[in-house]
Amino acid sequence: MTLLRTQNLSAFYGDFQALFGINVDVEQGETVAIIGANGAGKTTLLRTIAGALATAPETVVFAGEPIGHKTPHEIVRLGIAMVPEGRRLFPSLSVEENLLLGAHSERPGPWNLKRVYELFPRLRELRRLPATSLSGGQQQMAALGRALMSNPQVLLCDELSLGLAPVVIRDIYQCLGAITGEGATVVLVEQDINRALDASTRFYCLQEGRLALSAPTKNFDRAALTAAYFGM
């Protein structure tokens, strides 16, 4: 079943058009990767789905309901949460306070503080510290945990590996596997193409705000992906 869909989605920053007629389908329970070079429109796509950029109602459809006109707060309540690039934790709050902010929607589901601490045991030990005193990897875990606390049906992940050491990236993606094992649907933006393809079932490649290629992550044409990625 198609859980999330964009239909001829365009997005603007003022007079600048960042996305041009993007059509993306995300099936329930799958992980979809959004790849492309810097400036391709990947983060803009996630921000538009999450309500940070307003668009026409029918251009984003979630569980059969047009949501392009809804606010981020309304979209979280419906069941879509975003882990933003750069984590964006609140520096004046502790780790646990940041996590609890994610539960403000009061959506029912499997995720609560106990479950987040089971997934990320280190966060339990650090829960009283200011969130921004943590290492980059620990902050990424806190950002993931905060999103999970809203019990989303769809988790939007923007650049989970950005600025992290390889061993930390491996641990983060192992946790992502546990999250999808709970039935979450994931849309993953990732600069590391191989990492994105390994973690997903299908991918969409954007190039200068346009959809250049979409395919399953198994048995696709590598030459076609190279051409789509670099606009060749």
Order of alpha helices (4+ residues) and beta strands (2+ residues): beta-beta-beta-alpha-beta-beta-alpha-beta-alpha-alpha-alpha-alpha-beta-alpha-beta-alpha-beta-beta-alpha
